[in-house]
Amino acid sequence: MQISGHTRLIAHLGYPTESFKAPMIYNPWFENQGVDVKVVPMGVKPEDYAALIPTLFTLTNIAGALVTMPHKVATCELVTRMSPTAQIAGACNAIRREADGTLTGDMFDGDGFVRGIQRKGFRTVGARALVTGCGGVGSAIAASLAAAGVSALTLFDARENTANALAARLQAHYPQLRLTVMSCDPAGHDLVVNATPLGMSPGDPLPVEISRVAPGTFIGEVVMKQEYTPFLQAAMERGCPVQRGTDMLFEMIPAYLDFFHLPVATPEQLQALADIRY
């Protein structure tokens, strides 16, 4: 389907854009459904982001935006209202313009991640999980893991105040949850999640000490620069089941589509049509 004057746009906002995979999933689905909407990558640096959002949403053919690193936390200050999920996560990965011009923010990273691991057989209830990286995506995953019944969460971030702030939000909503802050030792955990950018660039260190990961520990990844990051490859060599970053994306897109009032697909339908390239 060609882009025309009737085409509505969903901006895909982040920086850098080279690792973006969403357009290769959404756009084939829209074409399959005969829906005149296109997801368009738009690279914006952090220092320019706050000024862009009000201007972007004056466009008459903009339907909304997908938000990725490093803008998910900053988006909270730029929308009119947020869903409860986004409030707990302290981050948004979707913006929808309402009929009156106001902006609604929501967050689907966490639910997508949790649905993915559960569909792969991981039992969240009573599990012990380590989340490294407490920015937008890590906060969302931690919040959704808490909602899914994990008994204990360990949080680590290079910025101690960020990890502590997430812990405080989680404790307020889930007072029975056992929380440990500023440890990245994977030993003793059933699930280890890399929610940092480590793996985006060649030569990045692994997010945890892989020799401390017990075989059988479930490993989750958010980085999509390549199908299997060095972290996932190292984990598989230790006999660990894994979830790729793109797996999380396929799981959350149905919720995104519903949020934007567009035809909803199953993850399997999206996977059948997607044209992902690395």
N, C-alpha and C positions, 0 to 999 in steps of 0.2 A: 504494500500500500504506500503510495507516494505521499510526501508531505505537501499539504496545500494550505490555502487560507482558512480552511475549516478545521485544520488539525489543532487539537488541544495538547499542551505540553505539560509534562511532569519533569521538573528539573531534578537532576541527580547532583547534589551539592557535596563537594569534598575537595581535598587536596592531599596528595596528587591524584590524578584521575586514572593513571595507567592501569591500576589493578581493578577498576570497576567491572563488575560482571552483570549487574542488574539489567542494563539495556539489552544484553544478549538473551535474557530470559523473558522480560516483560514484552519487548517489541514483537517477537515471534507469536506470542500469545494474542496480543492485540490484533495482529494481522490475521491470525487464524479465526478470530471472532468477528472480523470486519469492523473493529472499533477504531475510529480515527483519532488515536492518542499515541504520542511518542514519548519515551523516556530519553532525555538528552543530558549527557554528562556536561557539567559546568564546573570548571576548576576555580576555586576561590580560596585565597589565603586567609588565615585567621584574622589578620589585621583589617581585611576588607569585608568580612562577613556581615557584621552588624549593619553596615551601610547598604549592603546589597539587598537584604531581605525586604525592607519596605518598598524599594524600587522594583524588585522582581515581581512582587505581587500586585503591582499596578498594571501589569500586562493583562490585556483583556482575554488572552487565550491560555493563560496559565491555570492548570487544574490543581497543582500542588507541588510538593517537593519531597524527594527522598533525601535524607540527610545522613552522611557518613563522616568518618574521621576527617578532621579533628573538631567538628562543629556541633556534636550532639548535645554537649552540656551548654554551650553558648546559646543554643536555640531556645532554651527555657526562658530566657529574658526577652525574646523577640516575638513570642506568640501571645495571643490574647488569653488563651486558656489551655490547660493540659489535662489529659486523662489521669485518673488515679495511678495507673501504672507508671506513667511518665513522671509523676510527682515523686513516687517512691524511688525510682531510678535516678532522679535528678538529671534526666536527659531525654531528648526527643530524637527520633529518627524519621519522623514523617510530619509534614505540615499540610493542612488542607485549608483552602480559602473558602469561607462560607458565603452564602448569598449576600450577606450584609457587608462583606469585605473584611470581616474579622478573621483571625487565624487560629486554628485548633492544632495543637501538637499532641502526638501520641508516640508510643514506643513499642516496637514489636520484636526487637532483637532477642530479648530474654525468652519470650514465649516460643519463638522459632527454634531457639537452641534447645529448650527443654523438650518440645514436641519431637525434635529430631532424635535426641538420645533415648527418649522413651520408646519411640518406634523401632529403635535398634536394640531394644531389650534391656536398657538400663533402668533399674528400679530406684526412683528418686526418694521414696519414703524411707526415712531413717538413714539415708546415706550421709557420708562425710565428704565434703567438697572443698577444694582449694581453687580460688579464683585469683589469678595474677593479672593485675590491671584493673583499676577501679574507676576508669573514666566512663564514658557513655555506655559502651557496649558491656563492659564488665559489671557496671552497676545494674544494668537491666538483667543480665544473666543471673547475678546474685539474687536480685529481687524475685525473679521467676523460680529459681531453685528453692528459695524460702517458701514461696507459695505452693510449690510442688511437694513440700514435706520433708526436705532434708533436715537432719537433726543437728548438724554442725557445719559451719562455714568458716573457712580461713581466708582472710583477705590480705592481699599484698599489692602495694603500689609504690613506685619510686617516690611519690609525694605522700608523706605520712599523713598530712592533714586531709588529703582526698580519701584515703582508706578509712580514717577515723570518722569522717563525715558520713560515708556510706554505712559504716557500722552503726552509727547513731540512728540513721533513718530506718535501717533494718530492725534494730532493737525496739524502736517505737511501735512498729507494726507487728513484729513477731517476737514478743518478750521471752518465749520459751526457747528460742533459737540460741544454741551455743556458738559464740563468736570468738575467733582469735584474729588479732590484727597484727600486720607487719611481720608475718612469717611466710616464706615461700618454700618451705620444706615439704615435698610431696609425700613423704613417708606417712603411712597411716591414713591416707585418703582413698576413697573409692572412686573419686572423680577429680581430675585435674584439668583446669581450663586456662588456656592462654588467651587472655583478652587484651594483650598488649600489642603494639606494632612490631614486636620482635619476629622476624621472619619476612618482613617486607623488603629488606635490603640484604645483598650478599654479605656474608661474614657476620651477620647478627649472632650474638650468643643465644643459646637456648633459654627459655624463660625460667626453667627450673633445672636442678641438677638431675640429669636423666638416670644416673646410677642409683638414685634414691627412689625411683619409681618402681613399685612392685609389679611384676608381670600380672596381667589381668586388670590393672587399674584402667578405667575408662578415661581416654584423653580427648578433650575437645579443643578445637582451634577456631579462631575467627578470621585469621589472615587468609586472604584469597589470592595472593600474588601468584601462587602456583597451586596445583591440585593437592599435592602432598608436600607440606612444608618440611624443612629439616626436623622440626620438632615431631611432627607426625611420623616421619620416616624412622626417627630414633625410637619412638614409642612402639611402632609396629615391630621393630627388631627385637624389642623386649617382650613381645607377645601381648601387647595391649590392644584392645579394640579402640577405634578412633572415630571421630566425627570431623569431616572437613568443614572449612569455612563455608563453602558453597552449599553443603547440606543444610546448614542453618538458614541460608538464604532461601532455598526452595521451600522450607517449612514456613517461613514467615510471610512469603509473598501472598498467599491466599488472604491473610488478615489485612495486608496492605491494600489489596484490590477491593476488599469490602469497605475499608476506610475511605477510599476514593470513589465509592459507589460505581465500581466497574465490574464487568463479568468475572466471577470468582472461579478459579481453577483449583484442582487438587495438585499436590506436589508432583504426582506421577504425570499428570497432563503437562505440567510445565517442563518437566525433565524430558518428555518425549519431543517437545518442540524446540527446546533451547539450543542455541548455537554458541556454546561457551568456548572461548579461545584464551590461551594463557600466553 
